[in-house]
């Protein structure tokens, strides 16, 4: 007997859906029967994701979206709810990384990282949760990072922006819990995405050494390795997202689920 798809008939909005974790989240949601609006600042990338699912019989529409643009966010959410119906699920994945030591960090880079990773989460969550709260149901999952809870050299802007998005999502969850809306975060560690591979390219010794350093750890950078001995696939993170979005997690809110192979040694 086949398992019933647990998100059948529900509608979802996913940001940062053009590649990596965002694209994997779209795959997982569609696999569970959801109708998805996949958004990304890269219109071509997200259109390719939607086309692949549409050709396979899934229900995915693509929309270009810069989450740092509050007016664009408000307009898109209104349009999507008219097209797909009331949104049941929101997954905030859109994120950018600008690295470097704090003493050399450019103000524009700091602002750009917070504009997407923090402001973007606020813009989209606020616009979507208004409707969820009025209807008395809904689930929000923000994809953050384990760097939000553990200091990382050369990643101050990214880590701080992700920490802010985690706390924002928890505070939102506290406010809307009495209204039937759950808000949780998933905090991945190193994951096989274009962002991760780009970091390896700049590692001493190249990509191979960079990958080994992530798994084995780097004492000079005060960084532990990964106890499970592997780097996550985007699907590993997407599975955690779908769990928190589903009714299996109906009594879970304001939770931060680390998906990092034990890298942060977090209790």
WOTANOR-V700417 format. One record per pair of residues at least 24 apart in sequence whose C-alpha atoms are under 8 Angstrom apart, sorted by the first residue. I is the first residue (numbers start at 0). J is the second residue. Records with the same first field share a line. If there is no record, write none. Layout:
BEGIN
I: J + J
END
This chain:
BEGIN
4: 30 + 31 + 32
5: 31 + 32 + 245 + 246
6: 31 + 32 + 33 + 245
7: 31 + 32 + 33
8: 32 + 33 + 34
9: 33 + 34 + 86 + 87 + 88
10: 34 + 35 + 36 + 83 + 84 + 85 + 86 + 87 + 88
11: 35 + 36 + 86 + 87 + 88 + 89 + 90
12: 36 + 37 + 38 + 86 + 88 + 89 + 90
13: 37 + 38 + 89 + 90 + 91 + 92
14: 38 + 39 + 64 + 66 + 90 + 91 + 92 + 93
15: 39 + 40 + 91 + 92 + 93 + 94
16: 45 + 48 + 92 + 93
17: 41 + 42 + 44 + 45 + 46 + 47 + 48
18: 44 + 45 + 48 + 192
19: 191 + 192 + 193 + 233
20: 92 + 192 + 233 + 234 + 236 + 237
21: 92 + 93 + 237
22: 48
23: 233 + 234 + 237
24: 234 + 236 + 237 + 238 + 240 + 241
26: 52
27: 234 + 237 + 238 + 241
28: 241
29: 57 + 58 + 59
33: 58
34: 58 + 59 + 83
35: 59 + 60
36: 60 + 61 + 62 + 79
37: 61 + 62
38: 62 + 63 + 64
39: 63 + 64 + 65 + 93
40: 64 + 65 + 66
66: 93 + 115 + 118 + 119 + 120 + 122 + 123
67: 114 + 115 + 118 + 119 + 122
68: 119
69: 119 + 122 + 123
72: 122 + 123 + 126
73: 122 + 123 + 126
76: 123 + 126 + 127
85: 130 + 131
86: 127 + 130 + 131 + 137
87: 131 + 136 + 137 + 138
88: 137 + 138 + 139 + 244
89: 124 + 127 + 138 + 139 + 140
90: 139 + 140 + 141 + 142 + 240
91: 120 + 123 + 124 + 139 + 140 + 141 + 142
92: 141 + 142 + 143
93: 119
95: 157
96: 156 + 157 + 194
97: 154 + 156 + 157
98: 153 + 154 + 155 + 156 + 157
99: 153 + 154 + 155
100: 152 + 153 + 154 + 155
101: 153 + 155
109: 156
112: 156 + 157 + 160
113: 156 + 157 + 160
116: 157 + 160 + 161 + 164
117: 160 + 161 + 163 + 164
120: 164
121: 164 + 167
128: 180
131: 180
132: 175 + 178 + 179 + 180
133: 178
135: 178 + 179 + 180
136: 178 + 179 + 180
137: 179 + 180 + 181
138: 180 + 181 + 182 + 243 + 244
139: 180 + 181 + 182 + 183 + 244
140: 182 + 183 + 184 + 185 + 240 + 243 + 244
141: 165 + 168 + 182 + 183 + 184 + 185
142: 184 + 185 + 186 + 187 + 240
143: 184 + 185 + 186 + 187
144: 185 + 186 + 187 + 188 + 257
145: 186 + 187 + 188 + 257 + 259 + 263
146: 188
147: 186
149: 263
151: 220 + 221 + 222
152: 220
165: 255
168: 253
169: 252 + 253 + 254
170: 253
172: 252 + 253
173: 253
176: 252
181: 249 + 251 + 252 + 253
182: 252 + 253 + 254
183: 243 + 251 + 252 + 253 + 254 + 255 + 256
184: 253 + 254 + 255 + 256
185: 236 + 239 + 240 + 255 + 256 + 257 + 258
186: 255 + 256 + 257 + 258 + 259
187: 236 + 257 + 258 + 259
188: 231 + 257 + 258 + 259 + 260 + 262
189: 213 + 230 + 231 + 259
190: 230 + 231 + 232 + 233
191: 230 + 231 + 232 + 233
192: 233
223: 262 + 263
224: 262
225: 259 + 260 + 261 + 262
226: 260 + 261 + 262
227: 260 + 261
228: 260
229: 260
230: 259 + 260
231: 259 + 260
END
